[in-house]
Amino acid sequence: MLLEPLGERVIVKKEIQEKVGLIILPEDAKRQSLQGEVLHVGPDCHDVVIGDTILFGKYSGFDLPLNGRYKDCLLMNESDILCKTNKTEGE
């Protein structure tokens, strides 16, 4: 099944951190990631494109209750995105 967001909505795959440094995170902390990659964008989105890495608020979006391709994904409005991150070499 392929989902296609409508309007200004995006589908974001949350980045799940297993550990920070030498500390292994408990399961609850893994689900609270505030960073993700944009998988799909709606036709009215202007600021993000597929493949962008973004930051979003803790209570942003709707958890998609699906497995497979959309496991750990959120459906959110483009306005819920706080910023895009640029991964440059050497950082």
Secondary structure, DSSP 8 states (H G I E B T S, - for coil): ------TTEEEEEE---SEETTEE--HHHHTT--EEEEEEE-TT--S--TT-EEEE-TT-SEE----GGGTTEEEEEGGGEEEEE---TT-
